[in-house]
């Protein structure tokens, strides 16, 4: 099958959406599918307001249409609600082409603290954006329920996986910080609630891996924490395998792929009992979910690595790809509408 996937998030960004789409495309090609990935790097861009590390495509419509036409796709999937997503939506509706979308990011909860936009307004926009989609793919049951309560329809499941050959316990390195080492990995931005982690009164060293618009301010405010910036996969795996607990303070993620990466490396998780952690950890003994994040950290430190690894092995990229294909194969072949 010839598949076009359009995303406003793409390399060199490092985040869960980019990693998910990259792994999806790689595995679809291994199965013999022809995949065309369309992202910001294919267009002129400008920096996103309040988040200059993210580049947004400028007036992509005409070129985007030519690229999609040249791919002769049987299916079009829109991954994000940015300029490329809006342009692709318009392209499909103008031509009467069916398409699928995905809900990767709790956009309203991200926009509200940055710009003060009421959450109800943002959800109204998202219902409009996703409304014509044949399928709205979501990663977890809790996000599906949340969207259904807000009036979204045609919701379908698309789970996530982790490469357990790549992410593995490995040798535990002697890190140059006072233990226990508490690790955070992800965007350093206001919506990730990282300050809740940095404020914790717990012994040891707090380590932050990643970059984003809040990094400099947090570095100034918390000089005792270690801010390492982005890391290569090899360095990241070493940190996962060598830290003592993975702390996930976000209350707005739809999944949290880094949770699976940490668990696959034998690192227990401490998080709030919210969507994402609830769906990945649940009642398993691979992590601790608690409204008192400090208490979650203290209890998670007692969890052995083998329990974490065993839990991560339950999440398969093969199942993720199978669900994605089932979702796009269930809708009409857009070539029939040509």
C-alpha positions as CSV (number, residue, x, y, z in Angstrom):
1,X,0.0,0.0,0.0
2,X,1.2,3.5,-0.7
3,X,0.8,5.6,2.4
4,X,1.3,9.4,3.0
5,X,2.0,10.5,6.5
6,X,2.0,14.2,7.2
7,X,3.4,15.7,10.4
8,X,4.3,19.1,11.7
9,X,6.7,17.4,14.1
10,X,9.8,16.0,12.4
11,X,13.6,15.7,12.7
12,X,15.7,17.3,14.1
13,X,13.0,17.6,16.8
14,X,13.4,14.8,19.4
15,X,10.1,13.8,21.0
16,X,7.6,11.0,21.3
17,X,5.7,11.9,18.1
18,X,8.8,12.1,16.0
19,X,10.1,8.8,17.4
20,X,6.8,7.1,17.0
21,X,6.3,8.2,13.3
22,X,9.9,7.3,12.5
23,X,9.5,3.8,13.9
24,X,6.1,3.4,12.2
25,X,7.5,4.3,8.8
26,X,10.5,2.1,9.2
27,X,8.4,-1.0,10.1
28,X,5.8,-0.3,7.4
29,X,8.5,-0.3,4.8
30,X,9.9,-3.5,6.1
31,X,6.4,-5.0,5.5
32,X,6.6,-3.8,1.9
33,X,4.5,-0.7,2.1
34,X,5.5,2.5,0.3
35,X,5.6,5.3,2.8
36,X,6.0,9.0,2.0
37,X,6.7,11.1,5.1
38,X,6.0,14.9,4.7
39,X,7.3,17.2,7.4
40,X,8.5,20.8,8.1
41,X,11.9,20.1,6.6
42,X,10.3,19.9,3.1
43,X,9.1,23.6,3.3
44,X,10.1,27.1,4.2
45,X,9.5,27.5,7.9
46,X,9.4,30.0,10.8
47,X,9.9,29.4,14.5
48,X,6.9,28.6,16.6
49,X,6.0,31.5,18.9
50,X,7.2,30.8,22.5
51,X,8.9,27.6,21.2
52,X,11.6,28.6,18.6
53,X,13.1,25.1,18.5
54,X,10.0,24.0,16.6
55,X,9.7,25.1,13.0
56,X,6.3,25.6,11.4
57,X,5.8,25.4,7.6
58,X,4.8,28.6,5.8
59,X,2.0,28.5,3.3
60,X,2.6,24.8,2.4
61,X,-0.6,24.2,0.5
62,X,0.5,24.3,-3.2
63,X,3.8,22.4,-2.7
64,X,2.1,20.0,-0.3
65,X,-0.5,19.1,-2.9
66,X,2.2,18.4,-5.5
67,X,4.1,16.1,-3.2
68,X,0.9,14.1,-2.2
69,X,-0.1,13.9,-5.9
70,X,3.3,12.5,-6.8
71,X,3.1,9.8,-4.2
72,X,-0.2,8.4,-5.6
73,X,-1.3,7.3,-2.1
74,X,-4.0,4.8,-1.2
75,X,-4.2,6.3,2.3
76,X,-3.4,9.7,3.9
77,X,-2.7,10.0,7.6
78,X,-2.5,13.4,9.3
79,X,-0.5,13.2,12.5
80,X,-0.7,16.8,13.8
81,X,-2.9,19.8,14.1
82,X,-0.3,22.3,12.7
83,X,0.0,24.2,9.4
84,X,0.8,21.0,7.5
85,X,-2.1,19.2,9.1
86,X,-4.5,22.0,8.3
87,X,-3.2,22.1,4.7
88,X,-3.6,18.4,4.2
89,X,-7.1,18.4,5.7
90,X,-8.1,21.1,3.2
91,X,-6.4,19.1,0.3
92,X,-8.4,16.0,1.2
93,X,-11.7,17.7,1.7
94,X,-11.4,19.6,-1.5
95,X,-10.9,16.4,-3.4
96,X,-13.3,14.3,-1.5
97,X,-10.5,12.0,-0.2
98,X,-10.9,10.1,3.0
99,X,-8.2,10.4,5.6
100,X,-7.3,9.5,9.2
101,X,-5.9,11.6,12.0
102,X,-4.1,11.0,15.3
103,X,-4.4,12.7,18.7
104,X,-0.8,12.7,19.9
105,X,-0.8,15.8,22.0
106,X,-3.3,17.3,24.5
107,X,-3.1,20.5,22.6
108,X,-5.7,22.5,24.7
109,X,-3.8,21.8,27.9
110,X,-0.6,23.0,26.3
111,X,-2.0,26.2,24.8
112,X,-3.9,27.3,28.0
113,X,-0.8,27.9,30.2
114,X,1.2,29.5,27.3
115,X,-1.4,31.9,25.9
116,X,-4.4,31.8,28.2
117,X,-6.8,30.3,25.6
118,X,-9.7,28.7,27.3
119,X,-9.6,24.9,27.1
120,X,-13.1,24.7,25.8
121,X,-12.2,26.9,22.8
122,X,-9.3,24.7,21.9
123,X,-11.4,21.5,22.1
124,X,-14.0,23.1,19.9
125,X,-11.3,23.7,17.3
126,X,-10.0,20.1,17.6
127,X,-13.5,18.7,17.1
128,X,-13.7,20.8,13.9
129,X,-10.3,19.6,12.8
130,X,-10.7,15.9,13.5
131,X,-14.5,15.8,12.7
132,X,-14.2,14.8,9.0
133,X,-11.6,12.0,9.7
134,X,-12.6,8.5,9.1
135,X,-10.6,7.5,12.2
136,X,-9.1,9.5,15.0
137,X,-6.3,7.3,16.3
138,X,-5.5,7.5,20.1
139,X,-3.0,5.6,22.1
140,X,-4.9,4.8,25.3
141,X,-8.3,4.0,26.8
142,X,-8.2,7.0,29.1
143,X,-7.6,9.4,26.2
144,X,-10.3,7.7,24.2
145,X,-12.8,8.2,27.0
146,X,-11.8,11.8,27.5
147,X,-12.3,12.7,23.9
148,X,-15.6,10.8,23.7
149,X,-16.9,12.8,26.6
150,X,-16.0,16.0,24.7
151,X,-18.0,14.9,21.6
152,X,-15.3,13.3,19.4
153,X,-16.5,10.4,17.2
154,X,-14.8,7.7,15.1
155,X,-12.1,7.1,17.7
156,X,-9.8,4.1,17.1
157,X,-7.0,2.6,19.1
158,X,-3.3,2.9,18.0
159,X,-1.0,1.8,20.8
160,X,2.7,2.5,21.2
161,X,5.6,0.1,21.5
162,X,9.3,0.1,22.6
163,X,12.3,-1.4,20.9
164,X,13.4,-3.7,23.7
165,X,16.6,-4.7,21.8
166,X,17.7,-1.1,21.6
167,X,16.5,-0.1,25.1
168,X,17.8,-2.6,27.6
169,X,19.3,-2.7,31.1
170,X,23.0,-3.0,30.0
171,X,25.8,-2.2,32.3
172,X,25.1,0.2,35.2
173,X,27.5,3.1,34.9
174,X,29.1,5.0,37.8
175,X,27.4,8.3,37.4
176,X,29.2,11.4,38.8
177,X,26.4,12.5,41.0
178,X,25.0,11.8,44.5
179,X,22.5,9.0,44.5
180,X,19.7,8.3,44.2
181,X,19.8,9.7,40.7
182,X,16.3,10.9,39.6
183,X,16.0,11.2,35.8
184,X,13.6,13.2,33.6
185,X,13.7,12.9,29.8
186,X,11.6,15.0,27.5
187,X,10.8,18.5,26.3
188,X,11.8,21.2,28.8
189,X,8.6,23.2,28.5
190,X,5.9,24.5,30.8
191,X,3.3,21.9,29.9
192,X,5.6,19.1,31.1
193,X,5.3,20.3,34.7
194,X,9.0,19.8,35.3
195,X,9.1,22.3,38.1
196,X,7.0,19.9,40.2
197,X,9.9,17.4,39.9
198,X,12.6,20.0,40.6
199,X,10.8,21.2,43.7
200,X,10.7,17.8,45.4
201,X,12.4,17.6,48.7
202,X,14.0,14.2,48.2
203,X,17.7,13.2,48.6
204,X,20.0,12.6,45.7
205,X,20.4,14.4,42.3
206,X,17.8,15.5,39.8
207,X,18.9,15.1,36.2
208,X,17.0,16.6,33.2
209,X,17.7,15.4,29.7
210,X,16.2,17.4,26.8
211,X,15.8,20.9,25.6
212,X,13.0,23.5,25.3
213,X,12.0,27.0,26.0
214,X,11.9,26.6,29.8
215,X,15.4,25.2,30.1
216,X,17.4,28.4,30.8
217,X,14.9,29.7,33.4
218,X,14.8,26.3,35.2
219,X,18.6,26.1,35.2
220,X,18.8,29.5,36.9
221,X,16.1,28.6,39.4
222,X,17.4,25.1,40.3
223,X,21.2,25.3,40.1
224,X,21.6,22.0,42.0
225,X,19.9,20.0,39.3
226,X,21.9,18.7,36.3
227,X,20.6,19.9,32.9
228,X,22.3,17.8,30.2
229,X,20.4,18.9,27.1
230,X,19.5,16.4,24.3
231,X,21.4,13.1,24.2
232,X,22.1,10.5,21.6
233,X,20.3,7.2,21.9
234,X,23.5,5.5,23.2
235,X,24.0,8.1,25.9
236,X,20.3,8.1,26.7
237,X,20.2,4.3,27.2
238,X,23.2,4.5,29.4
239,X,21.5,7.1,31.6
240,X,18.3,5.1,31.7
241,X,20.2,2.0,32.8
242,X,22.3,3.8,35.4
243,X,19.8,6.1,37.1
244,X,17.8,5.0,40.1
245,X,14.3,6.2,39.3
246,X,12.5,7.8,36.3
247,X,10.3,10.8,37.2
248,X,7.5,11.8,34.9
249,X,5.8,14.9,36.3
250,X,3.6,15.7,33.2
251,X,-0.2,15.8,33.7
252,X,-0.9,16.4,30.0
253,X,0.7,13.6,27.9
254,X,-1.4,11.3,25.9
255,X,1.0,8.4,26.4
256,X,4.6,9.1,27.4
257,X,6.9,6.9,25.2
258,X,9.8,7.7,27.5
259,X,8.0,5.7,30.2
260,X,8.4,2.6,28.1
261,X,12.0,3.4,27.2
262,X,12.9,3.8,30.9
263,X,11.1,0.6,31.9
264,X,12.8,-1.4,29.1
265,X,16.1,-0.3,30.6
266,X,15.1,-1.6,34.0
267,X,14.3,1.9,35.5
268,X,11.3,2.2,37.8
269,X,8.8,5.0,37.2
270,X,7.4,7.6,39.6
271,X,4.5,9.7,38.2
272,X,1.1,11.2,38.9
273,X,-2.0,9.0,38.5
274,X,-3.1,10.7,35.2
275,X,-3.7,9.7,31.6
276,X,-0.4,8.3,30.2
277,X,1.1,6.9,33.3
278,X,-2.2,5.2,34.2
279,X,-2.3,3.5,30.8
280,X,1.4,2.5,30.8
281,X,1.8,1.5,34.4
282,X,-1.7,0.9,35.7
283,X,-1.6,-1.4,38.7
284,X,1.7,-3.0,37.6
285,X,4.5,-3.2,40.1
286,X,6.9,-1.5,37.7
287,X,6.2,2.0,39.0
288,X,4.4,4.1,41.5
289,X,1.6,6.5,40.7
290,X,0.8,9.0,43.5
291,X,-0.5,12.5,43.9
292,X,2.4,13.1,46.2
293,X,5.2,12.8,43.6
294,X,7.9,12.7,46.3
295,X,6.2,9.7,47.9
296,X,6.0,8.1,44.4
297,X,9.8,8.6,44.0
298,X,10.6,7.1,47.4
299,X,8.5,4.0,46.9
300,X,9.7,3.5,43.3
301,X,13.3,3.3,44.4
302,X,12.5,-0.1,46.0
303,X,11.3,-1.7,42.7
304,X,13.8,-4.2,41.1
305,X,14.9,-3.7,37.5
306,X,13.7,-7.1,36.3
307,X,10.0,-6.1,37.1
308,X,10.4,-3.0,35.1
309,X,11.9,-4.8,32.1
310,X,9.2,-7.5,32.2
311,X,6.5,-4.9,32.1
312,X,8.0,-3.1,29.1
313,X,8.2,-6.4,27.2
314,X,4.3,-6.3,27.0
315,X,4.4,-3.3,24.6
316,X,5.1,-4.4,21.1
317,X,5.8,-2.2,18.0
318,X,4.4,-5.1,15.9
319,X,1.0,-4.6,17.6
320,X,1.3,-0.9,17.1
321,X,1.8,-1.2,13.4
322,X,-0.9,-3.8,13.1
323,X,-3.4,-1.5,14.7
324,X,-2.3,1.4,12.5
325,X,-2.7,-0.7,9.3
326,X,-6.1,-2.0,10.5
327,X,-7.3,1.6,10.9
328,X,-6.3,2.8,7.5
329,X,-7.4,-0.4,5.7
330,X,-10.9,0.0,7.2
331,X,-11.5,3.2,5.2
332,X,-12.1,3.6,1.4
333,X,-9.0,3.6,-0.8
334,X,-8.7,7.2,-1.8
335,X,-7.7,6.3,-5.3
336,X,-11.4,5.2,-5.8
337,X,-12.3,8.9,-5.2
338,X,-9.9,10.2,-7.8
